[in-house]
Amino acid sequence: MTNCQRINASLVSIETAKENTFLTTFVRTYLANSPTSGWFTGGNDLDNGVWKWVATGKPLTFRVPGAFDNSRDPATGKTQDCLNLRKVRGFGWDDNYCDAQIYSICEKMM
């Protein structure tokens, strides 16, 4: 069970440039001093390398260029399959290891 599921929500899906601007601005403004190195969103490419939103299963139609490198850790063989807003990228998009110890951004339909 994810942190978002515990509050009856899902990891956020960023489906438009407007949503992306809102979230990245919010994180930079209010959460930049948090101890985490990034914030998980609901995107992953665990399904044969196709990036999808966890909540809907829909492919990413809005993307930030250069965000995904799918690098592999030579020691463990793990690949970076989960989308996050990464501090070292100014809270821009980046792929990360799905088991990284970072916070999540949740969204809840009202």
C-alpha positions in Angstrom: 0.0 0.0 0.0 1.4 3.4 -1.0 1.3 6.5 1.2 -1.4 7.9 -1.2 -3.6 4.8 -0.9 -3.5 5.2 2.9 -5.4 8.5 2.5 -7.7 7.2 -0.3 -5.8 9.1 -3.0 -3.4 8.2 -5.8 0.0 9.4 -6.9 -0.4 12.5 -9.0 -0.8 12.4 -12.8 0.7 15.5 -14.5 -1.3 15.6 -17.8 -0.9 19.2 -18.9 1.7 21.9 -19.0 -0.5 23.9 -16.6 -0.6 21.1 -14.0 3.2 20.7 -14.4 3.8 24.5 -13.8 1.5 24.4 -10.8 3.2 21.4 -9.2 6.8 22.4 -9.8 6.1 25.9 -8.6 4.4 24.6 -5.5 7.2 22.2 -4.7 9.9 24.9 -5.3 8.0 27.4 -3.2 6.7 25.4 -0.3 8.6 22.2 -0.1 12.2 23.0 -1.3 13.5 22.9 2.3 12.2 19.5 3.0 14.7 16.7 3.7 13.8 14.7 0.7 15.8 14.7 -2.6 12.6 14.5 -4.7 8.9 13.9 -4.8 7.3 10.8 -6.5 4.6 11.3 -9.0 2.4 8.6 -10.5 4.4 7.9 -13.7 6.3 4.8 -14.3 7.6 2.6 -17.2 7.4 -0.8 -15.5 5.1 -2.0 -18.3 7.7 -2.9 -21.0 9.3 0.5 -20.9 6.1 2.5 -21.8 5.6 5.5 -19.5 2.1 5.4 -18.0 0.2 7.1 -15.1 -0.4 4.6 -12.3 -3.9 6.0 -11.4 -5.3 5.7 -14.9 -3.1 3.4 -16.8 -3.0 6.0 -19.6 0.3 6.7 -21.4 2.0 10.0 -20.7 0.8 12.5 -23.4 2.4 15.5 -21.8 6.2 15.1 -21.2 9.1 17.2 -20.2 12.0 16.6 -22.7 15.1 15.0 -21.4 13.5 13.7 -18.2 14.1 10.0 -18.7 17.4 8.2 -19.0 16.5 4.8 -17.6 20.0 4.4 -16.3 20.9 1.1 -14.7 22.8 0.6 -11.5 25.7 -1.6 -12.4 25.9 -3.1 -8.9 22.2 -4.1 -8.6 20.9 -4.1 -12.1 18.0 -1.9 -11.1 16.7 0.6 -13.6 15.2 4.0 -13.0 11.5 3.4 -13.7 9.5 5.9 -11.6 8.9 9.5 -12.3 9.7 12.1 -9.7 10.3 15.9 -9.3 14.0 15.9 -8.4 15.7 18.5 -6.2 19.0 18.4 -8.2 17.0 19.2 -11.3 15.3 22.2 -9.7 12.3 19.9 -9.0 12.0 19.2 -12.7 11.1 15.7 -14.0 13.5 12.9 -13.6 13.3 9.1 -13.5 14.4 7.4 -10.3 14.6 4.0 -8.7 11.1 3.0 -7.6 12.3 2.1 -4.1 14.0 5.4 -3.5 13.2 6.8 -0.1 11.5 10.1 -1.1 8.1 11.6 -0.5 5.1 11.3 -2.8 2.7 13.8 -4.3 -0.9 12.6 -4.0 -4.1 13.7 -5.6 -7.6 12.9 -4.6 -10.7 13.3 -6.7 -13.5 15.1 -4.9 
